[in-house]
């Protein structure tokens, strides 16, 4: 088995355009016409994409070359068994596209010592994406350079008539911007530092001190309802996943179990064999809230709206939030590979990143310059993606954002 690619593109790079020479690796949950599109699950075994996803079509039109599709966790949930970052480390790609459900692109970036970016929700089309949590997921971008992330966003962002979930809002300008530290306030989230180990805390503090030394106005901010982000993500996310996974019934595609005596038994046997332990646990939780505790789901939706409002008020006081990306562990991406098969373990790993998926904000992880691999996570107001990238580029150029 190829250690990097699930499917390697046999065609040479031939297209011309502004992104000619840019090599892009993606996951097999993004449709590329004729390529296997199994999304890391037996439920889609043998399925090939009939057409290109909007992201793929725009990349190809720009002259970018698709290197291949990488190995991924089942439907992108967590990072266990995920090959994210391998193509970058091996020099097989300049950019990797990663489904970000709860922070996968940022946590993997911290482990691989590269940059990871989750765009604002509604900025990039999801047409042609095999997703799991429609209201929280988006296509994340990883690259060794922030310039690579910017180059991809300039091509793929924007309205798409094939994705009606995209709001009719103007697309941010991704042209390089001048950054004046004296006019930028950085809010350091206090609640996000409670579970850090000593090494992680020292590394994060070093990064914040560097920003203060560069002239940024740094202040402590508080999110008293911080624990509710994980609760809301878990309830709403699992219900959406349970609903989305209902289509994998082995009738139109996927592996059909043998020995069933009727249609209902065929559904049960096939779905039981199609999904892994982690995903089944997650889907069962979602079904429980959907059919047995629907009131809890409704409460979670109301709390989510309140959290979004609180975050909007906080972002009116500061320009960007700063917090670690990784709670603990020697390396973010590698630690995630040892994840438990239970949702509890997955949610513990993404405790510092999932809030941005709940609120739809852009979030970026800068690589660590120390052995801690903590990663500095920067989060801006929704649709401030261009300004967030400009700030991160300034920190990298001046050496003030390393931790």
C-alpha positions as CSV (number, residue, x, y, z in Angstrom):
1,X,0.0,0.0,0.0
2,X,1.2,3.5,-0.9
3,X,2.1,5.1,2.5
4,X,1.1,8.6,1.3
5,X,-1.7,8.3,-1.3
6,X,-4.9,6.3,-1.3
7,X,-5.0,7.1,-5.1
8,X,-2.0,8.6,-6.9
9,X,-2.8,10.7,-10.0
10,X,-1.2,9.0,-13.0
11,X,-1.6,12.0,-15.3
12,X,1.2,14.5,-15.6
13,X,0.7,18.2,-14.9
14,X,-0.3,19.8,-18.1
15,X,-2.7,22.6,-17.4
16,X,-1.8,26.3,-17.7
17,X,-3.0,29.1,-15.5
18,X,-2.1,31.4,-12.6
19,X,-1.6,28.4,-10.3
20,X,0.5,26.3,-12.7
21,X,3.1,24.3,-10.8
22,X,1.0,24.2,-7.6
23,X,0.7,20.6,-6.5
24,X,-2.4,19.9,-4.4
25,X,-3.2,16.7,-2.5
26,X,-6.7,16.1,-1.3
27,X,-8.7,13.6,0.6
28,X,-10.9,10.9,-1.1
29,X,-14.0,12.7,0.1
30,X,-13.7,15.4,-2.5
31,X,-15.1,14.4,-5.9
32,X,-12.6,14.1,-8.7
33,X,-14.2,12.7,-11.8
34,X,-13.2,9.0,-12.3
35,X,-11.2,8.8,-9.0
36,X,-12.2,6.5,-6.2
37,X,-14.2,8.4,-3.6
38,X,-14.5,6.1,-0.6
39,X,-14.0,8.8,2.2
40,X,-12.1,6.3,4.3
41,X,-15.2,4.1,4.8
42,X,-16.3,0.7,3.7
43,X,-19.7,2.2,3.2
44,X,-18.4,3.7,0.0
45,X,-16.2,0.9,-1.1
46,X,-15.7,0.8,-4.9
47,X,-17.5,4.2,-5.5
48,X,-16.0,6.5,-8.1
49,X,-16.9,10.2,-8.4
50,X,-19.0,11.0,-11.5
51,X,-17.9,14.7,-11.7
52,X,-15.6,17.2,-10.1
53,X,-16.3,19.0,-6.9
54,X,-16.5,22.8,-7.3
55,X,-13.2,23.2,-5.4
56,X,-11.6,20.7,-7.8
57,X,-13.0,22.3,-10.9
58,X,-11.7,25.7,-9.8
59,X,-8.3,24.4,-9.0
60,X,-7.9,22.6,-12.3
61,X,-9.1,25.7,-14.2
62,X,-6.4,27.7,-12.4
63,X,-3.6,25.3,-13.6
64,X,-3.0,23.5,-10.3
65,X,-2.0,19.9,-10.5
66,X,-3.8,17.3,-8.3
67,X,-1.2,15.0,-6.9
68,X,-3.6,12.4,-5.6
69,X,-5.9,11.6,-2.7
70,X,-4.4,10.8,0.7
71,X,-5.4,8.4,3.4
72,X,-8.1,9.7,5.8
73,X,-10.1,8.7,8.8
74,X,-13.6,7.5,8.3
75,X,-15.6,10.4,6.8
76,X,-13.0,12.7,8.3
77,X,-14.0,12.3,11.9
78,X,-10.8,12.8,14.0
79,X,-7.3,12.0,12.9
80,X,-6.9,8.3,13.9
81,X,-5.4,6.4,10.9
82,X,-5.3,9.7,9.0
83,X,-2.4,10.4,6.6
84,X,-2.8,14.2,6.8
85,X,0.5,16.0,6.3
86,X,2.4,13.1,4.9
87,X,2.3,14.4,1.3
88,X,3.7,17.8,2.6
89,X,6.4,16.1,4.6
90,X,7.5,13.9,1.7
91,X,7.6,16.8,-0.8
92,X,4.8,15.2,-2.8
93,X,2.5,18.3,-2.6
94,X,2.6,22.0,-1.8
95,X,-0.9,22.1,-0.4
96,X,-3.2,19.5,1.3
97,X,-6.9,19.9,1.5
98,X,-8.4,18.4,4.7
99,X,-12.0,18.1,5.9
100,X,-12.2,20.2,9.1
101,X,-15.1,19.0,11.3
102,X,-13.7,20.0,14.7
103,X,-10.2,21.2,14.0
104,X,-8.5,18.4,12.0
105,X,-6.6,20.7,9.6
106,X,-5.2,22.7,12.6
107,X,-4.3,19.8,14.9
108,X,-2.7,17.9,12.0
109,X,-0.7,21.1,11.1
110,X,0.6,21.4,14.6
111,X,1.8,17.8,14.5
112,X,3.4,18.2,11.1
113,X,4.9,21.6,11.9
114,X,3.2,23.3,9.0
115,X,0.4,25.9,8.7
116,X,-3.2,24.9,8.9
117,X,-6.3,27.0,8.0
118,X,-10.0,26.6,8.5
119,X,-11.9,29.1,6.3
120,X,-15.0,30.9,7.5
121,X,-18.1,28.8,7.1
122,X,-19.8,29.7,3.8
123,X,-16.6,30.9,2.1
124,X,-15.8,27.8,0.2
125,X,-18.3,25.6,-1.7
126,X,-19.1,22.2,-0.3
127,X,-20.5,20.8,-3.6
128,X,-18.9,17.5,-4.3
129,X,-17.8,17.0,-0.7
130,X,-18.7,13.8,1.2
131,X,-19.3,15.4,4.5
132,X,-20.6,14.4,7.9
133,X,-21.7,17.5,9.9
134,X,-23.1,19.9,7.3
135,X,-23.4,23.0,9.5
136,X,-19.9,22.8,10.9
137,X,-17.7,21.3,8.3
138,X,-15.5,23.0,5.7
139,X,-12.5,22.2,3.6
140,X,-9.4,23.1,5.5
141,X,-6.0,23.9,3.9
142,X,-2.6,22.9,5.0
143,X,0.7,24.1,3.6
144,X,4.3,24.8,4.6
145,X,3.7,28.4,3.7
146,X,0.9,30.8,4.3
147,X,1.4,31.9,0.7
148,X,0.2,28.4,-0.4
149,X,-3.0,28.8,1.6
150,X,-3.6,32.2,0.2
151,X,-3.0,30.9,-3.4
152,X,-5.7,28.3,-2.9
153,X,-8.2,30.6,-1.3
154,X,-7.9,33.1,-4.1
155,X,-9.0,30.4,-6.5
156,X,-11.6,28.4,-4.6
157,X,-13.5,30.9,-2.5
158,X,-16.7,32.5,-3.6
159,X,-20.3,32.0,-4.5
160,X,-21.4,28.7,-6.1
161,X,-24.8,28.1,-7.6
162,X,-24.4,24.4,-6.8
163,X,-24.1,25.0,-3.0
164,X,-27.2,26.8,-1.7
165,X,-25.8,26.9,1.9
166,X,-23.4,29.6,0.9
167,X,-24.7,33.0,2.1
168,X,-24.9,35.9,-0.3
169,X,-22.1,37.9,1.3
170,X,-19.0,39.5,-0.4
171,X,-15.9,37.4,-0.5
172,X,-13.0,38.8,1.5
173,X,-10.1,40.2,-0.4
174,X,-7.1,37.9,-0.1
175,X,-4.5,40.4,-1.5
176,X,-1.6,40.9,0.9
177,X,-2.3,43.6,3.5
178,X,-0.1,45.9,5.5
179,X,-0.3,45.1,9.2
180,X,0.1,47.8,11.9
181,X,0.5,46.1,15.3
182,X,-0.3,49.2,17.2
183,X,-3.8,49.1,15.8
184,X,-4.5,45.4,16.5
185,X,-5.8,44.0,19.8
186,X,-5.1,40.4,20.5
187,X,-7.5,38.6,23.0
188,X,-5.9,35.7,24.9
189,X,-8.6,33.2,25.9
190,X,-8.1,32.4,29.5
191,X,-10.3,29.3,29.6
192,X,-8.3,27.7,26.8
193,X,-5.1,27.5,29.0
194,X,-6.5,25.5,31.9
195,X,-5.6,22.1,30.7
196,X,-2.2,22.8,29.2
197,X,0.9,20.9,30.4
198,X,3.9,22.8,31.6
199,X,5.8,22.6,28.3
200,X,2.7,23.7,26.3
201,X,2.0,26.6,28.6
202,X,5.6,27.8,28.4
203,X,5.5,27.6,24.6
204,X,2.2,29.4,24.3
205,X,3.3,32.1,26.8
206,X,6.5,32.7,24.7
207,X,4.4,33.2,21.6
208,X,2.1,35.7,23.3
209,X,5.1,37.6,24.8
210,X,6.5,37.8,21.2
211,X,3.3,39.4,20.0
212,X,3.3,41.9,22.8
213,X,7.0,42.7,22.1
214,X,6.1,43.4,18.4
215,X,3.7,46.1,19.5
216,X,0.3,44.3,19.5
217,X,-2.1,45.3,22.3
218,X,-2.5,42.0,24.2
219,X,-5.3,41.5,26.7
220,X,-6.8,38.6,28.6
221,X,-10.4,37.8,27.6
222,X,-12.9,35.4,29.1
223,X,-15.5,33.0,27.6
224,X,-17.4,31.9,30.7
225,X,-19.4,29.4,28.8
226,X,-16.4,27.8,27.1
227,X,-17.3,24.2,28.2
228,X,-20.6,24.5,26.3
229,X,-18.8,24.6,22.9
230,X,-17.9,21.0,23.2
231,X,-21.3,20.0,24.5
232,X,-23.1,21.8,21.6
233,X,-20.7,20.4,19.0
234,X,-21.2,16.9,20.3
235,X,-25.0,17.0,20.4
236,X,-25.6,18.9,17.2
237,X,-22.8,17.3,15.4
238,X,-23.8,13.7,16.2
239,X,-27.4,14.4,15.2
240,X,-26.4,15.9,11.9
241,X,-24.0,13.0,11.3
242,X,-26.6,10.4,12.1
243,X,-29.0,12.0,9.6
244,X,-26.3,12.4,6.9
245,X,-25.1,8.8,7.2
246,X,-28.6,7.5,6.6
247,X,-27.9,7.6,2.9
248,X,-25.4,4.8,3.2
249,X,-27.8,1.9,3.0
250,X,-25.8,-0.3,0.6
251,X,-28.6,-0.1,-2.0
252,X,-27.1,2.4,-4.4
253,X,-23.4,2.0,-3.4
254,X,-21.2,0.4,-0.8
255,X,-20.8,-3.1,0.4
256,X,-24.0,-5.1,0.8
257,X,-23.9,-7.8,3.6
258,X,-24.9,-11.3,2.5
259,X,-27.4,-13.6,4.3
260,X,-30.1,-11.1,4.9
261,X,-33.7,-12.5,4.9
262,X,-35.4,-9.2,4.1
263,X,-34.7,-5.5,3.3
264,X,-34.7,-4.4,6.9
265,X,-32.2,-7.1,7.9
266,X,-30.1,-6.2,4.9
267,X,-30.0,-2.5,6.1
268,X,-29.0,-3.5,9.6
269,X,-26.3,-6.0,8.6
270,X,-24.8,-3.8,5.9
271,X,-24.6,-0.7,8.0
272,X,-23.2,-2.7,10.9
273,X,-20.4,-4.0,8.7
274,X,-19.9,-0.7,6.8
275,X,-18.9,1.6,9.7
276,X,-16.0,1.5,12.1
277,X,-16.3,1.5,15.9
278,X,-15.7,5.3,16.4
279,X,-18.2,6.3,13.7
280,X,-20.8,3.8,14.9
281,X,-20.5,5.2,18.5
282,X,-20.9,8.7,17.2
283,X,-23.9,7.8,15.0
284,X,-25.6,6.0,17.9
285,X,-25.2,9.0,20.1
286,X,-26.8,11.1,17.3
287,X,-29.7,8.8,16.9
288,X,-30.3,8.9,20.7
289,X,-30.6,12.7,20.7
290,X,-32.6,12.6,17.6
291,X,-35.2,10.1,18.7
292,X,-35.0,9.8,22.5
293,X,-33.8,13.2,23.7
294,X,-34.9,15.6,21.0
295,X,-35.4,18.3,23.5
296,X,-31.7,18.2,24.3
297,X,-30.9,18.7,20.6
298,X,-33.3,21.7,20.5
299,X,-31.6,23.2,23.6
300,X,-28.2,22.7,22.0
301,X,-29.3,24.6,18.9
302,X,-30.5,27.5,21.1
303,X,-27.3,27.5,23.1
304,X,-25.3,27.4,19.9
305,X,-27.1,30.6,18.8
306,X,-26.3,32.2,22.1
307,X,-22.6,31.2,21.9
308,X,-22.4,32.7,18.4
309,X,-23.8,35.9,19.8
310,X,-21.4,36.0,22.7
311,X,-18.5,35.4,20.3
312,X,-19.7,38.2,18.0
313,X,-19.8,40.6,21.0
314,X,-16.3,39.5,22.1
315,X,-14.9,40.0,18.6
316,X,-16.2,43.6,18.6
317,X,-13.8,44.3,21.5
318,X,-10.7,42.6,20.0
319,X,-9.4,42.0,16.4
320,X,-8.2,38.4,16.9
321,X,-8.2,35.6,19.5
322,X,-5.1,33.7,20.4
323,X,-5.0,30.3,22.0
324,X,-3.1,27.0,21.7
325,X,-4.2,24.4,19.2
326,X,-3.0,21.3,21.1
327,X,-3.9,20.5,24.7
328,X,-1.1,18.1,25.4
329,X,0.9,15.3,23.9
330,X,4.3,15.3,22.2
331,X,3.0,16.1,18.7
332,X,-0.5,17.1,17.8
333,X,-0.9,15.0,14.7
334,X,0.9,11.9,16.0
335,X,-0.9,12.1,19.4
336,X,-4.2,12.0,17.5
337,X,-3.2,8.8,15.7
338,X,-3.4,7.0,19.1
339,X,-7.0,8.2,19.7
340,X,-9.5,6.1,21.5
341,X,-12.3,4.5,19.5
342,X,-14.7,6.4,21.7
343,X,-16.0,9.9,20.9
344,X,-14.8,11.0,24.4
345,X,-11.2,10.6,23.4
346,X,-11.7,12.5,20.1
347,X,-13.5,15.4,21.7
348,X,-10.7,15.7,24.4
349,X,-8.1,16.1,21.6
350,X,-10.0,18.8,19.8
351,X,-11.1,20.7,22.9
352,X,-9.2,23.9,21.8
353,X,-10.2,23.9,18.1
354,X,-13.8,22.8,17.8
355,X,-15.3,26.1,18.9
356,X,-14.5,27.7,15.6
357,X,-16.5,25.1,13.8
358,X,-19.5,25.8,16.1
359,X,-19.3,29.6,15.3
360,X,-18.1,29.4,11.7
361,X,-15.1,31.6,12.3
362,X,-11.8,31.4,10.4
363,X,-9.0,29.8,12.4
364,X,-5.4,29.4,11.6
365,X,-2.6,27.4,13.3
366,X,1.0,28.5,13.0
367,X,3.7,25.9,13.4
368,X,5.7,25.8,16.6
369,X,9.4,26.6,16.6
370,X,9.9,24.5,19.8
371,X,9.7,20.8,20.4
372,X,6.3,21.2,22.1
373,X,4.4,21.3,18.9
374,X,1.7,23.2,20.7
375,X,0.8,25.4,17.7
376,X,-0.4,29.0,18.0
377,X,-4.0,29.3,17.0
378,X,-5.4,32.6,15.7
379,X,-9.1,33.1,15.2
380,X,-10.8,36.1,13.6
381,X,-14.4,37.3,13.1
382,X,-16.3,35.5,10.5
383,X,-15.3,36.4,6.9
384,X,-12.1,38.2,8.1
385,X,-10.0,35.4,6.5
386,X,-7.9,37.8,4.5
387,X,-7.0,40.0,7.5
388,X,-6.2,36.8,9.5
389,X,-3.8,35.6,6.9
390,X,-2.1,39.0,6.7
391,X,-1.6,39.0,10.5
392,X,-0.2,35.5,10.4
393,X,2.2,36.4,7.6
394,X,3.4,39.4,9.6
395,X,4.1,37.2,12.6
396,X,6.0,34.7,10.6
397,X,8.1,37.3,8.8
398,X,9.0,39.0,12.0
399,X,9.5,35.8,14.0
400,X,7.1,37.0,16.7
401,X,4.5,34.3,16.5
402,X,6.6,31.2,17.1
403,X,6.0,29.2,20.2
